[in-house]
Amino acid sequence: MENRLGVVGIVIEDREHTAARVNAILSDYGHCIVGRMGIPYRERGVAVIALIVDGTTDTIGALTGKLGSLPGVKVRAALTGKER
């Protein structure tokens, strides 16, 4: 299976209780993360993370699935249409 390039957006609503679990999952998938930007938005009580990813659809799907299964974590991905 070929790799696809994309962006993954993550919003964490309960940072104090889920940040360690989110970071553990991101570490497990570090091989397909090209870049990461994280912003704590204190006024809204959330944290926002943007990832640039390069991996197979199965790998990126597993990453987003594990993150999305955590309580208080919302995830969306946008991938390139063409495999490279």
N, C-alpha and C positions, 0 to 999 in steps of 0.2 A: 504494500500500500504506500502511496506517495504522500509526502508532507504537504500541508497547507499552512499558509500564513494567515494570522488573524489577530483579533483583539478580544480580550475577555474583560468585561466590567463586573466588578464585585462591590456590593453595598453590604456593609456589616452593621446591623442595628444594635447589637449587644456586644460591643467590642470587648468589654472586660471579661466576659465568659467564653467568647469564641475565638479571640485573637490567636491564642496558642494553637488551637486546632487548625485554624485557617493557615497559619504559618507552617505547621507540620505538613499539611497537604501540599502547599506550594513548594516546600523543600523536596518532597517526594517526586514532584514533577518538574524540578529545576532543569532537567535536561531539555525540556521543550520551551522554557521561558526565556525569551530573548531580552526582555526588559520589563521593569516593574516600577510603577509610581503609586505611592500610597499617600493619601491625605486624610488626616483626622478632621472632620467637620464638626467641631465642638458645639457650635450654635445649634446644630440639628441633632446632635447626639449620635452621629453615625461616623463610620470610616468608609472611604471610597478607595478602591484599588483598581488600577488599570494595568492589564498585562498585554504585552506583545508576545504571541506564541507562534511556534513553528513546529508542527508535529502532525501525526496522522489524525484523521477524524476520530478514530477509536481512542487515542490517547487524550486528545483535547476533550472529547465527550466524557471520558472517565474522570478527568480533572474537574470539569464543570459539574458533573453529577455528584461527586463527593463533596464539593464545596456547597452545592445547592441543597444537599441533604442536612446540612447543619442548621439548627434553629436560628432564626434571625439573620440568615445570609441569603441574599438574592444575587443571582448570577445570570449574565447574558453573554453570548458569544456571537461574533460576526467573523466568518472565515471567507477567504478568497474562493471564488467559484472554480478556478482551475487548479488542478493538482500540478505540482511541479516536480 
